Amino acid sequence: MAMADDCPSPEEELNPLEVREPGVEDLVGLCRALNSSGARYLIVGGFAMRAAGIDRRTVDVDLLIETGPENEARVFLALESLPDKAVRELKPGEVAEYSVVRVMDEIVVDLMRSACGIEYAEAAKDAVIREVAGVPIPFASPRMLWRMKKPTRREKDAPDLLFLRYWFEARGELPPEC
């Protein structure tokens, strides 16, 4: 399903009867496939917050991707590793056309052209690579997560922003300007 907004509305929230919550093993498997295909991507959202140190759940895997046709094809190829192969319903160019394209497979994967106006090329400069179960995974840094979440003013981002504020304070830093 293609959407024209960075943030799903409440009526677009996940139906728990159709999909399941992704686990770390899902993230690892997906990133292994993305890495194997040579895709340029960055994990943002809930899993990136978890990589920064907050213990919280997430309902999807958020991928900020480089939206050129070759990379989009690599990402689509990697998403075919998911059981339902829902990515086959997408058309080339949809990620570049919309801000977010939601892939409703066994787990939900949001393919993002930008997160609060920050595109892959900018965010990738500040990526944090963490090895999880032997797979190197590029995550948005805490600084980038702050810049992505601060402008949204979404209620669900408030705990993440509080955690990030403490993260910066513990290091004697100020959060970045948005």
N, C-alpha and C positions, 0 to 999 in steps of 0.2 A: 504494500500500500504506500503510495507516495503522499507526502504531506508537505505543505508549504510553510511550516512554522518550525522553529528550533525545538519547541516544547509542546509535547502532546497535551491536549486539553483533558479535563477529568473524564469526559465521556469516551475518550480514546484510550483510557487506561486498559491494562491487560485483563482479559477474561481468564481467570485461573483454570477454567475447564478446558481451554484450548491450548495453552502453553504451560511450561513449567519454569520455575525460577532457575536461572543458570547457576552452575557451581564452578568452582575453580577448575575442575576437570574439563568442563565445557570451554572455558576461556583458553586453557592450555591447548586443547584439541583444535580450536578455531585458529589460534595464533600459530600453531604448528603448520596448519594448512596455508595460512596467509604468508608465512615466512617461506614455505616451499614454493609458492607461486611467485615469489618476488614482489609481493604487494607492498606499497607504501601506505602505512596506516599508523594510527596512534590510538591507544585505548584512553578514553576519557570517561567522565561520569562515575558511576558507582564503583566499578572495579579499579579505576585510577585512584579514587578516594581510599579504597582498601589498601592499595599499594603504598599510599602515603602514611598509612598507619591507623585509620579509623576502622573499628569493627562495626560494619553495617551491611545490611542486605541490599540487593539490587534486583530489579525485575528484568533487566536486559543487559546486553553487551553493547556499549556505545563505541562505534568506530568512526574516528575522524579520518577521512581518506583524501588522498590526492585524486582529483576527479577527472584527470585526462583519460581518454578512451582506453589506452593500453593498461593503465593501472586499474581502472574500473573493471576491465575484463579479468584482470588477475584476482581482484577481490571477489567478483562473481564466481570465478572458478573455485576459489577457496571455500566460498559459502555452499558450494555443491557438496561439501563434506558433511553438511547437516542432513539429518535423516529424511526430512520431507522434501528437500530440494526446492523449497519455496522461492529461492532466488531466481529460478527459471521463469517466474512470472514478470520479472523486471525487464525493461527495455534499455538498451544502451543509451546513455546520456541522461537518465532520470536522476542520478545523484547530483549531477551538475545543474540540472534544471530546478530541483527542489532543495530546500535546506536539509530535510531529513527524509530518508526513505526507510520505512519500517519493514523488515523481513520477518514475517510471522511463521517461523518454523517450529520445531519442537521447543526451541528457545527463541527469544526475540532478539534480533540484532538490528540496531539502528545505524544506518549508514549516513554519515553526516558530511555535508560539503563544508560547513562551518559550525562553530559553536560560539554563539554570541558574537558573530562577526569575525572570529579568528579562524582562518583557514589552515589547512594541513601544513603548508610551507612555513608559516610563522610558528605554529605550535611545535613542529618537529625540531626546531632549533633548540628547544628547551626540554626535549624528551628525556626521560629517565628510563634506562634499560634495566630491567630486573629479570633475572633468570628464575623461572617458576617450573619446577619439575623438569629441568633440563632444557626448557624452551626460552630463548631470549624474547622478552615482550617489551615493546616500547609504550610507556605510560606517559600521560601528561604530567608534568611536574607540579608540585604544590603551587608554585607561582602562577603557572598557566591555569590551573584549576581555579584559583582565586579570580583570575581575570575572566574566566568563562562563567563562573557562578555569581559573582558579585552583581553584575548588571541585571540578572534575571528577576530578582525580587520574588522568586517563587518560594512559597512556604517550605516546600520540601528541601530547598537548598540551605535553609537557616542552620540546621545542625552541622552541615558540611562547612559552612563559612565560620561557625564558631570553632570547630575543630581546627581549621586552617589558621584562624587568628592565633590560637594557642600554639600551633606548630611554629608560626613565625616568631612569636614572643619567646618560646623556648630557645630559639637560635639568636635572639637579640636582633631580629630583623623586623621591618615593617612590611605589611602586605603591599604588593605592587599597586601602582595607580591603574585604574581601569580606563 
